[in-house]
Amino acid sequence: MTVNPVPAPASDDPDVLLRVENLVKYFPVTSRRLFQEKMYVHAVDGVSLEVRRGETFGIVGETGSGKSTLARCVARLYDITSGRVVFDGHDISRISQRRMRPLRREIQMIFQDPIGSLNPRRRVGSIIGDPFAIHGIAAGSERKRRVQELMERVGLNPEHYNRFPAEFSGGQRQRIGVARALAFRPKLIICDEPVSALDVSIQAQVINLLADLQAEFGLTYIFIAHDLSVVRHVSNTVGVMYLGQLTEIAPAEELFTRPRHPYTGALLSAVPIPDPEASDEREQIILVGDVPSPITPPSGCRFHPRCPKAVPVCVSEQPPLEPRFGDGPGHTAACHRPMELGENLADFRPSIDEAERIIESGAMLLDGAFPGATGGAGSLSAPREGDRT
Amino acid sequence: MSMVPEVGTTDTVAVAATTVTEVPVGRKIEGRSPWRLAYERLRADRAAKIAFGTIILIVLLAVFAPLFASAVGHGPNQQFIDIGENANGGPVPPSGTFWFGTDSNGRDLFIRVLYGAQISLVVGVLATGISVALGVLFGLTAGYLGGIVDSIIARMIDVMLSIPFLLLAISIAYISHPSEWLVILIVGVLSFTYLARIVRGQVISLKAKEYVEAARALGAGPWRIMFIDLLPNVMAQVIVYASLLIPLAIVSEASLSFLSVGVPPPTADWGAMIADSSSYFQYGYWWYLFFPALALLITTLAFNIFGDSVRDAFDPRGGGLFV
């Protein structure tokens, strides 16, 4: 396990198990009107990331930020609009479902809903035996033996082979999902919010189980969650998603102690602290407004309508995902005005009104004709300067 | 299936901290399937038991019709011109010899009603079988594959639904040589449309479930997902609808025979008997109409009540499917 993610590797690094390049997934919005312009939900809009062998790559983000879509694109449950997904040296972004089949043994998924992800009309033994049945491996008593081994490995009673999913508790059902994903000892397991539907006490059990399995079989995880403390606990590297894009990628500890993107900062300030005094001292950053529609995402930096530090350049130009303030290459943030250590976001006056005004004249802005976007930056600047170097 | 006893029964599996229920060694652990639960609810339903008993009785009577015929000594198509017809050549009323009286040809009505049950049941079950097979196949493919396949099947069903059933059935039967098998085929093929629609709707809502995604993530192809993952989940609706389709098929067959495009004479058939008797009814030959009609009524009623109970058993919350 690489606990300390090292500098971003070269593109052919054999240590990289999964490389996602500029992944885009649009869903068409079905419209009944005939001559209306076709519209798309920009679910994932240009995501690039690298997952190294044996590590856990955490992805956090709000509901609707595109985390699950990203996961399903990587698992090729969805077809990809554009971009590349390279798994273990194979470019799987365009291959057919038929040719994807052998690779499915190596990429597995664990799903969020422990009820919905298990077929209610089938017995647990046949659900966990599905991978063997589908790939024609181990039939009859041999299959049963392997299924029972798996059940035992994930902490289920192998005698419960003949039960139905409804007869298990939430945590046990998630273990069934883990056993099914584990059947072929895959290289990559994508965990799509595996614990968010579980009780807190059960969450710990399932997370520990996943950690044990990772140590035992050298698994690589992509771990999606909206619970930051869970992600911090399990991940080596964390990516923060907002409106279909990655806003920041960093080693887990670094992200939580030295966030660069104001969105990450706002997310972290929302994590409850189990100490009332410290909690009172801390100032929470309440973000204004709602997440904009992914059908018509904001221009430039997608976070600008809600960002307290937004300036005109955030509206006109999309910031690249790159190291800021001399961070290592493993810590990148997509922000024109990144946060410094100890900086308090609450001190900034949200320039949301100005930003909104800019959006309203968006057409002009896109043409570069908006006067404030280029020359008049001074009149719109946030009250505090000096955080840009 | 016997369990392997060496695994984790005595010493509880130590992985993580699950609370594994201790089970006495050797006792087989088997979950109660949703089918079993439905069956148990069905068993507790008194109307279902009476209806089912009636159906069994009808089946037995139909199966052993030849036995009755030989016991009484009257064949189904045997004419008793001497004792089976009155002075005017009309049917004779029920008596010790002819329990249900005779028909206009001097044949024993009781035996013919029994033989008629054979036709009704065979047509009812086989036509429903055809209809279920087609309905499930088209419903699953249309619902799961979607897109152009769905459009083609949906339009085909729309067209079939827009043609009046009887009119089409009569035309087909009229231009072809009428036979029992043709009736089964017509009734079966023309009644799969509703079932296909029900299955399609169910599948469309089910295919968004995570377990379908899980199956795809494991590499399952569309056929496996349709028949192994989705079919068991629509089977309840299929069975419920099929149990209500049987009486419908029986009535359809009787209707076709009534219109003399069904099972050709001299085969004993309830619909044909009712048709023949209708011109005699006004002259006081009530039994000729009464017994075949009663047989048809009891049979369809029993199937309908039983079908209703099946629906209740599968959907204990009530309502749902047809409300």
Contacts between the chains, C-beta under 8 A, distances in Angstrom:
chain1	res1	chain2	res2	distance
A	72	B	213	7.5
A	75	B	217	5.6
A	77	B	213	5.8
A	77	B	216	5.7
A	77	B	217	6.1
A	100	B	219	7.6
A	101	B	219	4.5
A	104	B	217	6.6
A	104	B	218	6.3
A	104	B	219	3.7
A	105	B	219	7.2
A	107	B	217	7.8
A	108	B	217	6.5
A	108	B	218	7.7
A	109	B	213	7.6
A	109	B	214	6.9
A	109	B	217	4.5
A	111	B	210	4.6
A	111	B	213	7.0
A	111	B	214	6.1
A	112	B	210	7.4
A	113	B	210	5.3
A	116	B	209	5.3
A	116	B	210	4.2
A	116	B	211	6.5
A	117	B	209	8.0
A	117	B	210	3.9
A	117	B	211	5.4
A	117	B	213	7.6
A	117	B	214	5.2
A	118	B	211	5.8
A	118	B	214	7.8
A	119	B	211	4.4
A	119	B	215	8.0
A	119	B	229	5.6
A	119	B	232	7.4
A	119	B	233	7.2
A	120	B	34	7.2
A	120	B	233	7.1
A	121	B	33	7.7
A	121	B	34	6.1
A	121	B	232	3.8
A	121	B	233	5.3
A	121	B	235	7.6
A	122	B	228	8.0
A	122	B	229	7.7
A	122	B	232	6.6
A	123	B	31	6.5
A	123	B	33	7.8
A	124	B	31	7.9
A	130	B	215	6.8
A	130	B	218	5.6
A	130	B	220	7.3
A	131	B	218	5.1
A	131	B	219	7.8
A	134	B	215	7.8
A	134	B	218	5.3
A	134	B	219	5.2
A	134	B	220	5.0
A	134	B	224	6.7
A	135	B	219	6.4
A	144	B	1	7.6
A	145	B	4	7.0
A	148	B	4	6.5
A	148	B	7	5.8
A	149	B	7	8.0
A	152	B	7	5.9
A	152	B	8	5.4
A	152	B	13	5.5
A	152	B	15	7.6
A	153	B	15	6.8
A	154	B	15	7.0
A	155	B	13	5.7
A	155	B	15	4.1
A	155	B	16	4.7
A	155	B	17	7.9
A	155	B	18	4.2
A	155	B	20	7.5
A	156	B	13	7.7
A	156	B	18	7.0
A	156	B	20	7.4
A	157	B	8	6.4
A	157	B	13	7.0
A	157	B	20	4.4
A	157	B	21	6.7
A	157	B	23	7.3
A	157	B	29	8.0
A	158	B	3	7.9
A	158	B	4	7.4
A	158	B	7	4.7
A	158	B	8	5.8
A	159	B	3	5.7
A	159	B	7	7.8
A	159	B	8	7.7
A	159	B	9	6.4
A	159	B	23	5.8
A	159	B	29	4.8
A	160	B	29	5.7
A	161	B	3	7.2
A	161	B	29	7.5
A	162	B	1	7.3
A	162	B	28	7.7
A	162	B	29	6.2
A	162	B	30	4.4
A	162	B	31	5.8
A	163	B	29	6.7
A	163	B	30	7.4
A	163	B	31	3.6
A	164	B	31	4.3
A	164	B	32	7.6
A	164	B	33	6.3
A	164	B	34	7.4
A	167	B	31	5.1
A	171	B	18	7.4
A	172	B	18	6.9
A	175	B	18	7.3
A	177	B	214	7.5
A	180	B	214	7.1
A	180	B	218	7.4
A	205	B	16	5.1
A	205	B	17	5.6
A	205	B	18	7.1
A	208	B	16	5.7
A	209	B	15	7.1
A	209	B	16	5.0
A	212	B	15	7.3
A	212	B	16	7.3
